[in-house]
Amino acid sequence: MSKGKRWTELDVATSVNQFRMQQDLSRGLSFATIAGYGANAALPHYRPTVTTSQMIETSSTLVLDSGGQYFGELCTVYQIQCTALVLAVVIPAQ
């Protein structure tokens, strides 16, 4: 994304999905990426859509849950789930 562009929940989910698909040995998503900000962060299994996606600000919390499937060394598939709680903080200009 270009510098200074504001992110929406849908931007975050789309970027995470694209990054995951570019990784070596990726077989795809194991479930739809959850990227919920503010009140949407409290909704179980929330997925942003064009009509529900909120702008990400610094006044609340972004919950991000993404999972993928990957080929292992022996050509088996193993599943990795990465769950992160990302807190938005304001960093004062110096």
Buried (B, 14 or more C-beta within 10 A) or exposed (E): EEEEEEBBBBBBBBBBBEEBEEEEEBEEBBBBBBBBBBEBBEEEEBBBEEEBBBEBEEEBEBBBBBBBBBEEEEEEEEEEEEEEEBEEEEEEEE
